[in-house]
Amino acid sequence: MSLTGKVALITGGVKNLGADIARALAPLGASLALHYNSDRSKQDAESLEKEFKDKFPGTKVKSYQGNLTTEAAVEKLFTDVKSDFGKIDIVINTVGKVLKKDITSITEAEYDEMFAVNSKCAFFVLKSSAKHVEDGGRVVTIVTALLAAFTGYYSSYAGSKAPVEHFTRAVSKELQPRLISVNAVAPGPMDTPFFYPQESPEAVAYHKSQGLGGRLTGTQDIAPLVKFLVTEGGWITGQTIFANGGYTTR
């Protein structure tokens, strides 16, 4: 299915999963608005822009920096993208932050940051999507397979991702008359640089043992699923799709 003429906004879109989702959409002809959070990712953004312009001449690609933990910042991103591209057809929100601690060690500041990044950001991305995405559009948010797990140490992470399921279901109903599908995708522990800092070697080995082939979820496992949801998979809406190699289910 071609995405020629469509504009896709990907938050956290310049490296890891976000970048691989962009790589899945670019060959279909989509114009790409790629968000990143901090100056540390600026070089990644520039490299990815160059990659796409070299491989897909004529495809419009532009990157945007912003901390999306306020409504004003989220709305500015959407209005800037609409100003530059003329419209938004697809929104994919990959923004997230992991914290692994027992609850007695989590500070109030850490709690506030986790909910700002994982829950508040997702809420206002969905709100701006509802305002700005074209009729017939697609919206996907990345959550976590821990929503179907019963374990310790991830109370603030799984807890701050859990509301996104409810946001997704409600917004999917609200946007149903406009034929906009809204879904969440829940990967298993992902083999990216964000995973390893908080995990011991023993924990990494355990997480690997729970998935197909004794490995972690890869970005290459999730990007095709997101691609499907924003193309042929438009009949799917209001769902949380667990894609984790059998790591969890419910």
Backbone as CSV, one residue per row, in Angstrom:
resi,resn,N_x,N_y,N_z,CA_x,CA_y,CA_z,C_x,C_y,C_z
1,MET,0.849,-1.195,0.000,0.000,0.000,0.000,0.882,1.241,0.000
2,SER,0.650,2.134,-0.920,1.453,3.347,-1.026,1.033,4.370,0.021
3,LEU,2.023,5.100,0.533,1.754,6.242,1.417,2.144,7.547,0.735
4,THR,2.257,7.515,-0.579,2.564,8.731,-1.324,1.496,9.784,-1.064
5,GLY,1.937,10.972,-0.708,1.005,12.049,-0.383,0.610,12.101,1.071
6,LYS,1.031,11.104,1.854,0.718,11.074,3.282,1.878,11.647,4.088
7,VAL,1.551,12.265,5.210,2.549,12.845,6.112,2.510,12.090,7.434
8,ALA,3.659,11.555,7.838,3.765,10.805,9.087,4.636,11.562,10.072
9,LEU,4.091,11.813,11.255,4.831,12.404,12.367,5.207,11.284,13.328
10,ILE,6.510,11.138,13.587,6.999,10.104,14.500,7.735,10.788,15.638
11,THR,7.198,10.690,16.852,7.893,11.235,18.013,8.948,10.232,18.460
12,GLY,10.105,10.747,18.887,11.226,9.859,19.161,11.650,9.142,17.897
13,GLY,11.626,9.862,16.767,11.724,9.220,15.472,13.082,9.198,14.819
14,VAL,14.152,9.555,15.543,15.444,9.670,14.857,16.435,8.562,15.215
15,LYS,16.072,7.659,16.132,16.965,6.533,16.429,16.160,5.385,17.020
16,ASN,16.808,4.216,17.105,16.194,3.012,17.673,14.861,2.699,16.980
17,LEU,13.817,2.411,17.750,12.552,1.990,17.154,11.960,3.065,16.253
18,GLY,11.969,4.311,16.707,11.389,5.380,15.901,12.037,5.485,14.536
19,ALA,13.367,5.382,14.498,14.076,5.462,13.224,13.740,4.278,12.332
20,ASP,13.611,3.079,12.918,13.290,1.915,12.093,11.851,1.962,11.583
21,ILE,10.952,2.557,12.337,9.598,2.773,11.825,9.647,3.746,10.643
22,ALA,10.425,4.809,10.788,10.583,5.751,9.682,11.149,5.041,8.452
23,ARG,12.124,4.153,8.672,12.711,3.401,7.556,11.688,2.466,6.899
24,ALA,10.717,2.012,7.663,9.669,1.152,7.103,8.677,1.947,6.270
25,LEU,8.460,3.213,6.626,7.467,4.030,5.925,8.039,4.777,4.726
26,ALA,9.320,5.130,4.797,9.917,5.936,3.731,9.796,5.286,2.348
27,PRO,10.049,3.969,2.211,9.939,3.365,0.876,8.524,3.387,0.306
28,LEU,7.529,3.590,1.158,6.139,3.653,0.705,5.758,5.034,0.205
29,GLY,6.684,5.991,0.337,6.433,7.325,-0.198,5.976,8.354,0.810
30,ALA,5.949,8.003,2.077,5.481,8.944,3.097,6.467,10.093,3.274
31,SER,5.937,11.295,3.474,6.749,12.404,3.961,6.891,12.239,5.470
32,LEU,8.060,12.586,6.004,8.371,12.240,7.386,8.732,13.462,8.213
33,ALA,7.999,13.652,9.308,8.324,14.650,10.325,8.838,13.883,11.532
34,LEU,10.112,14.052,11.852,10.766,13.227,12.865,11.137,14.078,14.069
35,HIS,10.559,13.752,15.207,10.812,14.493,16.445,11.932,13.829,17.230
36,TYR,12.699,14.652,17.951,13.665,14.142,18.925,13.661,15.068,20.130
37,ASN,14.134,14.536,21.273,13.968,15.249,22.534,15.077,16.255,22.838
38,SER,16.339,15.833,22.754,17.419,16.663,23.276,18.526,16.858,22.256
39,ASP,19.442,17.771,22.581,20.582,18.043,21.708,21.421,16.798,21.454
40,ARG,21.393,15.844,22.388,22.183,14.629,22.228,21.769,13.833,20.991
41,SER,20.547,14.037,20.531,20.047,13.294,19.370,20.097,14.106,18.082
42,LYS,20.634,15.311,18.144,20.637,16.169,16.952,21.424,15.535,15.812
43,GLN,22.579,14.945,16.129,23.380,14.313,15.083,22.652,13.121,14.480
44,ASP,21.938,12.350,15.317,21.136,11.246,14.791,20.085,11.762,13.816
45,ALA,19.456,12.884,14.178,18.430,13.464,13.314,19.016,13.881,11.976
46,GLU,20.170,14.541,12.013,20.801,14.993,10.772,21.225,13.820,9.903
47,SER,21.745,12.772,10.529,22.179,11.591,9.776,20.994,10.881,9.123
48,LEU,19.884,10.791,9.863,18.711,10.106,9.318,18.088,10.917,8.181
49,GLU,18.036,12.230,8.340,17.548,13.073,7.247,18.368,12.854,5.989
50,LYS,19.685,12.834,6.140,20.568,12.638,4.985,20.349,11.261,4.365
51,GLU,20.208,10.239,5.213,19.969,8.877,4.721,18.737,8.828,3.826
52,PHE,17.646,9.428,4.291,16.402,9.375,3.522,16.488,10.210,2.253
53,LYS,17.126,11.356,2.344,17.234,12.202,1.151,18.117,11.566,0.093
54,ASP,19.124,10.808,0.532,19.984,10.101,-0.412,19.266,8.911,-1.045
55,LYS,18.509,8.152,-0.219,17.858,6.941,-0.712,16.562,7.220,-1.446
56,PHE,15.868,8.261,-1.020,14.541,8.552,-1.577,14.470,10.017,-2.010
57,PRO,15.177,10.365,-3.073,15.180,11.767,-3.526,13.759,12.254,-3.799
58,GLY,13.497,13.463,-3.367,12.164,14.021,-3.555,11.244,13.816,-2.375
59,THR,11.611,12.880,-1.476,10.808,12.670,-0.271,11.117,13.770,0.738
60,LYS,10.078,14.384,1.270,10.283,15.462,2.229,10.509,14.883,3.615
61,VAL,11.591,15.287,4.257,11.937,14.840,5.603,12.408,16.056,6.386
62,LYS,11.890,16.212,7.587,12.335,17.313,8.444,12.277,16.856,9.891
63,SER,13.246,17.306,10.694,13.281,16.924,12.111,12.959,18.117,12.990
64,TYR,12.441,17.801,14.179,11.970,18.806,15.127,12.410,18.408,16.528
65,GLN,12.946,19.350,17.262,13.362,19.077,18.641,12.323,19.608,19.617
66,GLY,12.115,18.882,20.721,11.214,19.377,21.750,11.025,18.387,22.878
67,ASN,10.904,18.903,24.092,10.544,18.099,25.256,9.019,18.079,25.332
68,LEU,8.418,16.919,25.098,6.970,16.822,24.930,6.229,16.525,26.229
69,THR,6.714,17.057,27.337,6.049,16.805,28.619,5.128,17.944,29.027
70,THR,4.838,18.865,28.106,3.813,19.883,28.341,2.878,19.918,27.144
71,GLU,1.645,20.304,27.389,0.682,20.405,26.284,1.154,21.428,25.259
72,ALA,1.715,22.534,25.734,2.157,23.582,24.811,3.216,23.060,23.848
73,ALA,4.149,22.257,24.355,5.217,21.728,23.496,4.663,20.747,22.467
74,VAL,3.733,19.914,22.891,3.128,18.954,21.968,2.351,19.685,20.879
75,GLU,1.541,20.637,21.292,0.733,21.375,20.315,1.614,22.163,19.350
76,LYS,2.715,22.706,19.855,3.641,23.432,18.976,4.225,22.498,17.924
77,LEU,4.590,21.292,18.343,5.120,20.324,17.384,4.108,20.065,16.276
78,PHE,2.875,19.805,16.640,1.851,19.515,15.644,1.597,20.707,14.720
79,THR,1.522,21.893,15.275,1.253,23.058,14.433,2.446,23.378,13.538
80,ASP,3.660,23.158,14.039,4.851,23.365,13.207,4.871,22.374,12.038
81,VAL,4.545,21.111,12.330,4.532,20.099,11.265,3.454,20.435,10.232
82,LYS,2.273,20.830,10.688,1.210,21.185,9.743,1.600,22.397,8.908
83,SER,2.270,23.344,9.523,2.716,24.519,8.789,3.724,24.146,7.701
84,ASP,4.623,23.212,8.020,5.675,22.826,7.077,5.185,21.850,6.008
85,PHE,4.300,20.922,6.395,3.887,19.867,5.476,2.470,20.050,4.934
86,GLY,1.690,20.910,5.571,0.327,21.152,5.110,-0.735,20.320,5.777
87,LYS,-0.345,19.179,6.340,-1.308,18.292,6.993,-0.542,17.220,7.758
88,ILE,-1.276,16.410,8.540,-0.725,15.237,9.223,-1.716,14.092,9.030
89,ASP,-1.233,12.968,8.499,-2.095,11.798,8.281,-1.853,10.686,9.279
90,ILE,-0.614,10.571,9.745,-0.206,9.458,10.599,0.596,10.017,11.766
91,VAL,0.296,9.548,12.983,1.090,9.903,14.164,1.519,8.613,14.852
92,ILE,2.804,8.507,15.120,3.353,7.346,15.842,4.174,7.887,17.003
93,ASN,3.739,7.581,18.222,4.394,8.102,19.426,5.231,7.002,20.063
94,THR,6.568,7.150,19.984,7.465,6.162,20.582,8.127,6.668,21.862
95,VAL,7.751,7.852,22.323,8.404,8.447,23.493,8.170,7.578,24.727
96,GLY,9.213,7.349,25.498,9.063,6.561,26.719,10.323,6.600,27.567
97,LYS,10.148,6.255,28.829,11.269,6.234,29.772,11.074,5.052,30.712
98,VAL,12.154,4.311,30.969,12.115,3.128,31.839,12.778,3.448,33.175
99,LEU,12.181,2.950,34.246,12.794,3.012,35.572,12.536,1.685,36.265
100,LYS,13.601,1.053,36.741,13.469,-0.211,37.467,13.992,-0.001,38.881
101,LYS,13.062,0.090,39.836,13.406,0.298,41.240,12.305,-0.276,42.107
102,ASP,12.660,-0.691,43.316,11.596,-1.036,44.261,10.897,0.255,44.682
103,ILE,9.651,0.148,45.060,8.825,1.331,45.263,9.357,2.220,46.391
104,THR,10.027,1.622,47.383,10.542,2.443,48.483,11.705,3.326,48.051
105,SER,12.291,3.047,46.897,13.435,3.829,46.422,13.049,4.899,45.406
106,ILE,11.805,4.889,44.956,11.385,5.853,43.934,11.058,7.193,44.578
107,THR,11.712,8.241,44.124,11.477,9.569,44.676,10.250,10.199,44.023
108,GLU,9.748,11.239,44.645,8.616,11.956,44.060,8.999,12.571,42.716
109,ALA,10.228,13.061,42.633,10.683,13.646,41.363,10.720,12.590,40.264
110,GLU,11.169,11.376,40.594,11.197,10.298,39.603,9.779,9.901,39.195
111,TYR,8.888,9.827,40.171,7.489,9.528,39.858,6.927,10.564,38.889
112,ASP,7.133,11.832,39.197,6.602,12.905,38.351,7.171,12.819,36.940
113,GLU,8.474,12.534,36.830,9.092,12.452,35.504,8.545,11.263,34.718
114,MET,8.388,10.115,35.380,7.881,8.939,34.679,6.477,9.180,34.127
115,PHE,5.628,9.794,34.924,4.267,10.030,34.447,4.214,11.163,33.421
116,ALA,5.129,12.114,33.521,5.187,13.165,32.512,5.582,12.600,31.153
117,VAL,6.598,11.733,31.148,7.116,11.194,29.887,6.184,10.131,29.311
118,ASN,5.740,9.198,30.146,5.018,8.026,29.642,3.512,8.220,29.538
119,SER,2.940,9.035,30.392,1.495,9.170,30.434,1.031,10.538,29.925
120,LYS,1.549,11.600,30.515,1.115,12.945,30.119,1.446,13.231,28.659
121,CYS,2.650,12.911,28.249,3.041,13.106,26.858,2.087,12.359,25.927
122,ALA,1.826,11.080,26.231,0.942,10.281,25.381,-0.457,10.882,25.310
123,PHE,-0.957,11.371,26.448,-2.296,11.963,26.477,-2.376,13.160,25.534
124,PHE,-1.390,14.040,25.618,-1.476,15.256,24.817,-1.096,15.015,23.360
125,VAL,-0.301,13.979,23.090,-0.092,13.593,21.692,-1.410,13.091,21.098
126,LEU,-2.143,12.310,21.869,-3.452,11.854,21.399,-4.420,13.020,21.242
127,LYS,-4.388,13.967,22.169,-5.270,15.130,22.058,-4.960,15.926,20.800
128,SER,-3.679,16.204,20.563,-3.316,16.957,19.365,-3.595,16.158,18.101
129,SER,-3.430,14.836,18.177,-3.783,14.003,17.029,-5.269,14.130,16.710
130,ALA,-6.101,14.102,17.741,-7.537,14.225,17.530,-7.897,15.555,16.875
131,LYS,-7.119,16.590,17.177,-7.380,17.911,16.608,-6.850,18.045,15.186
132,HIS,-5.725,17.412,14.893,-4.999,17.748,13.668,-4.917,16.657,12.611
133,VAL,-5.075,15.387,12.990,-4.921,14.324,11.998,-6.094,14.348,11.018
134,GLU,-5.761,14.141,9.748,-6.775,14.128,8.703,-7.739,12.959,8.887
135,ASP,-8.978,13.142,8.415,-9.939,12.042,8.413,-9.339,10.849,7.673
136,GLY,-9.584,9.644,8.219,-9.001,8.442,7.647,-7.567,8.189,8.078
137,GLY,-7.090,8.957,9.053,-5.701,8.843,9.500,-5.463,7.674,10.436
138,ARG,-4.219,7.594,10.919,-3.802,6.494,11.785,-2.970,7.045,12.943
139,VAL,-3.211,6.516,14.139,-2.469,6.937,15.326,-2.040,5.686,16.086
140,VAL,-0.744,5.606,16.421,-0.202,4.448,17.143,0.697,4.944,18.266
141,THR,0.530,4.376,19.468,1.386,4.684,20.607,2.097,3.416,21.062
142,ILE,3.384,3.531,21.365,4.146,2.392,21.880,4.014,2.358,23.406
143,VAL,3.582,1.211,23.925,3.477,1.028,25.379,4.455,-0.066,25.811
144,THR,4.037,-1.052,26.578,4.973,-2.077,27.062,4.244,-3.388,27.359
145,ALA,4.924,-4.498,27.113,4.375,-5.812,27.437,4.195,-6.011,28.939
146,LEU,4.830,-5.163,29.757,4.644,-5.269,31.206,3.201,-4.986,31.627
147,LEU,2.392,-4.420,30.744,0.978,-4.222,31.063,0.266,-5.554,31.254
148,ALA,0.869,-6.633,30.765,0.295,-7.959,30.961,1.159,-8.818,31.878
149,ALA,2.013,-8.180,32.657,2.908,-8.923,33.554,2.547,-8.675,35.014
150,PHE,3.005,-9.569,35.870,2.793,-9.467,37.314,4.169,-9.585,37.947
151,THR,4.814,-8.458,38.151,6.200,-8.467,38.599,6.490,-7.232,39.434
152,GLY,7.611,-7.251,40.103,8.016,-6.102,40.898,8.986,-5.202,40.154
153,TYR,9.318,-4.087,40.800,10.383,-3.170,40.384,10.032,-2.243,39.218
154,TYR,8.896,-2.469,38.571,8.520,-1.609,37.445,7.223,-0.841,37.725
155,SER,6.955,-0.585,39.004,5.678,0.044,39.335,5.488,1.381,38.632
156,SER,6.531,2.208,38.612,6.375,3.533,38.001,6.391,3.456,36.478
157,TYR,7.069,2.447,35.919,7.122,2.322,34.459,5.817,1.740,33.922
158,ALA,5.480,0.534,34.360,4.227,-0.070,33.899,3.033,0.782,34.323
159,GLY,3.112,1.339,35.531,2.011,2.162,36.019,1.788,3.414,35.194
160,SER,2.866,4.007,34.714,2.728,5.236,33.920,2.388,4.950,32.461
161,LYS,2.595,3.712,32.006,2.168,3.310,30.668,0.716,2.826,30.654
162,ALA,0.244,2.287,31.786,-1.083,1.692,31.823,-2.202,2.645,31.395
163,PRO,-2.187,3.928,31.813,-3.279,4.812,31.394,-3.402,4.974,29.886
164,VAL,-2.309,4.741,29.160,-2.334,4.950,27.714,-3.316,3.986,27.036
165,GLU,-3.495,2.807,27.607,-4.515,1.895,27.074,-5.895,2.528,27.129
166,HIS,-6.209,3.153,28.254,-7.525,3.776,28.415,-7.650,5.008,27.528
167,PHE,-6.583,5.796,27.433,-6.597,6.928,26.504,-6.875,6.430,25.082
168,THR,-6.197,5.356,24.701,-6.307,4.822,23.344,-7.720,4.370,23.041
169,ARG,-8.317,3.626,23.960,-9.668,3.122,23.716,-10.674,4.260,23.605
170,ALA,-10.567,5.222,24.515,-11.515,6.338,24.488,-11.379,7.156,23.211
171,VAL,-10.129,7.480,22.853,-9.911,8.315,21.673,-10.310,7.564,20.407
172,SER,-10.106,6.251,20.379,-10.511,5.490,19.189,-12.018,5.593,18.970
173,LYS,-12.791,5.577,20.048,-14.245,5.732,19.919,-14.616,7.144,19.477
174,GLU,-13.932,8.127,20.038,-14.229,9.506,19.681,-13.923,9.793,18.208
175,LEU,-12.885,9.137,17.678,-12.464,9.399,16.305,-13.028,8.409,15.299
176,GLN,-13.770,7.436,15.781,-14.351,6.433,14.886,-15.196,7.051,13.777
177,PRO,-16.027,8.068,14.055,-16.825,8.661,12.965,-15.973,9.291,11.864
178,ARG,-14.719,9.625,12.181,-13.822,10.216,11.178,-12.925,9.170,10.525
179,LEU,-13.173,7.890,10.815,-12.437,6.769,10.226,-10.944,6.821,10.562
180,ILE,-10.624,7.344,11.739,-9.252,7.368,12.227,-9.058,6.196,13.184
181,SER,-8.098,5.333,12.897,-7.819,4.219,13.805,-6.781,4.655,14.834
182,VAL,-6.942,4.169,16.061,-6.067,4.537,17.182,-5.726,3.267,17.944
183,ASN,-4.440,2.937,18.023,-4.022,1.698,18.667,-2.768,1.905,19.498
184,ALA,-2.524,0.939,20.390,-1.280,0.883,21.154,-0.579,-0.432,20.829
185,VAL,0.743,-0.398,20.763,1.551,-1.589,20.527,2.445,-1.804,21.744
186,ALA,2.439,-3.038,22.258,3.157,-3.363,23.487,4.289,-4.342,23.201
187,PRO,5.500,-3.841,22.947,6.640,-4.740,22.721,7.100,-5.385,24.021
188,GLY,7.831,-6.485,23.870,8.556,-7.041,25.005,9.812,-6.227,25.260
189,PRO,10.631,-6.636,26.245,11.892,-5.932,26.498,12.685,-5.816,25.202
190,MET,13.081,-4.599,24.860,13.644,-4.353,23.536,15.159,-4.228,23.572
191,ASP,15.765,-4.801,22.568,17.225,-4.797,22.438,17.679,-3.443,21.887
192,THR,17.610,-2.423,22.750,18.063,-1.071,22.414,18.899,-0.555,23.588
193,PRO,19.634,0.531,23.404,20.457,1.074,24.490,19.661,1.497,25.720
194,PHE,18.336,1.699,25.570,17.531,2.113,26.720,17.299,0.972,27.700
195,PHE,17.440,-0.267,27.217,17.083,-1.424,28.039,18.151,-1.778,29.066
196,TYR,19.405,-1.736,28.677,20.460,-2.379,29.451,20.894,-1.669,30.736
197,PRO,20.861,-0.333,30.813,21.436,0.313,32.013,20.818,-0.122,33.331
198,GLN,19.522,-0.430,33.352,18.884,-0.768,34.624,18.804,-2.272,34.874
199,GLU,19.352,-3.092,33.964,19.218,-4.539,34.085,20.560,-5.207,34.403
200,SER,20.543,-6.176,35.306,21.730,-6.988,35.585,21.890,-8.032,34.483
201,PRO,23.074,-8.624,34.348,23.244,-9.706,33.357,22.265,-10.859,33.574
202,GLU,21.968,-11.152,34.838,21.028,-12.241,35.137,19.613,-11.882,34.654
203,ALA,19.239,-10.610,34.851,17.909,-10.178,34.406,17.818,-10.190,32.886
204,VAL,18.883,-9.751,32.226,18.900,-9.788,30.758,18.727,-11.222,30.267
205,ALA,19.438,-12.153,30.893,19.339,-13.558,30.498,17.922,-14.083,30.705
206,TYR,17.295,-13.697,31.816,15.914,-14.127,32.058,14.972,-13.572,31.005
207,HIS,15.064,-12.270,30.740,14.180,-11.663,29.743,14.345,-12.351,28.388
208,LYS,15.575,-12.642,28.011,15.805,-13.338,26.744,15.158,-14.712,26.748
209,SER,15.223,-15.404,27.867,14.727,-16.778,27.934,13.220,-16.864,27.756
210,GLN,12.516,-15.752,27.949,11.054,-15.765,27.889,10.500,-15.498,26.497
211,GLY,11.359,-15.175,25.548,10.893,-14.857,24.204,11.230,-15.940,23.194
212,LEU,10.547,-15.937,22.066,10.846,-16.863,20.981,12.322,-16.788,20.611
213,GLY,12.946,-17.951,20.483,14.338,-17.986,20.072,15.314,-17.559,21.141
214,GLY,14.831,-17.353,22.373,15.712,-16.955,23.458,16.360,-15.605,23.243
215,ARG,15.565,-14.651,22.731,16.116,-13.322,22.483,15.127,-12.251,22.894
216,LEU,15.625,-11.029,22.963,14.778,-9.879,23.238,13.979,-9.496,22.000
217,THR,12.938,-8.697,22.209,12.242,-8.081,21.091,13.193,-7.129,20.376
218,GLY,13.180,-7.153,19.051,13.993,-6.227,18.277,13.140,-5.162,17.625
219,THR,13.761,-4.046,17.309,13.011,-3.008,16.581,12.494,-3.569,15.260
220,GLN,13.205,-4.543,14.696,12.786,-5.145,13.430,11.525,-5.988,13.591
221,ASP,11.164,-6.320,14.835,9.921,-7.044,15.092,8.726,-6.101,15.161
222,ILE,8.956,-4.878,15.591,7.865,-3.940,15.862,7.587,-3.018,14.685
223,ALA,8.629,-2.583,13.988,8.425,-1.643,12.883,7.461,-2.183,11.818
224,PRO,7.553,-3.472,11.417,6.586,-3.963,10.421,5.149,-3.984,10.927
225,LEU,4.973,-4.225,12.226,3.628,-4.208,12.797,3.040,-2.800,12.748
226,VAL,3.837,-1.810,13.112,3.368,-0.420,13.035,3.062,-0.059,11.583
227,LYS,3.937,-0.471,10.687,3.697,-0.238,9.256,2.347,-0.818,8.835
228,PHE,2.054,-2.044,9.282,0.769,-2.665,8.949,-0.406,-1.858,9.495
229,LEU,-0.296,-1.415,10.742,-1.394,-0.680,11.361,-1.698,0.630,10.639
230,VAL,-0.680,1.247,10.061,-0.916,2.540,9.393,-1.174,2.373,7.900
231,THR,-1.185,1.118,7.425,-1.515,0.866,6.020,-2.731,-0.064,5.953
232,GLU,-2.500,-1.342,5.666,-3.628,-2.266,5.489,-4.408,-2.543,6.768
233,GLY,-3.804,-2.254,7.932,-4.433,-2.613,9.199,-5.388,-1.591,9.769
234,GLY,-5.927,-0.737,8.941,-6.792,0.335,9.435,-8.094,-0.122,10.068
235,TRP,-8.510,-1.378,9.812,-9.739,-1.894,10.427,-9.536,-2.174,11.910
236,ILE,-8.279,-2.304,12.332,-7.965,-2.519,13.745,-7.963,-1.170,14.442
237,THR,-8.722,-1.038,15.524,-8.732,0.224,16.274,-9.148,-0.019,17.714
238,GLY,-8.622,0.799,18.608,-8.945,0.690,20.027,-8.242,-0.442,20.743
239,GLN,-7.211,-1.004,20.138,-6.579,-2.208,20.665,-5.192,-1.928,21.254
240,THR,-4.798,-2.790,22.201,-3.405,-2.896,22.620,-2.893,-4.221,22.087
241,ILE,-1.916,-4.171,21.189,-1.415,-5.362,20.522,-0.081,-5.750,21.161
242,PHE,-0.053,-6.922,21.777,1.156,-7.412,22.437,2.022,-8.151,21.408
243,ALA,3.212,-7.607,21.173,4.143,-8.181,20.204,5.461,-8.405,20.927
244,ASN,5.598,-9.585,21.530,6.720,-9.783,22.449,7.321,-11.194,22.400
245,GLY,7.031,-11.936,21.344,7.608,-13.272,21.227,7.163,-14.241,22.307
246,GLY,5.967,-14.019,22.854,5.452,-14.912,23.891,5.879,-14.547,25.302
247,TYR,6.482,-13.377,25.459,6.967,-12.950,26.770,5.831,-12.821,27.782
248,THR,4.725,-12.211,27.383,3.534,-12.124,28.231,2.290,-12.237,27.364
249,THR,1.181,-12.522,27.992,-0.102,-12.522,27.305,-1.192,-12.253,28.325
250,ARG,-2.402,-12.016,27.837,-3.529,-11.865,28.764,-4.842,-12.100,28.026
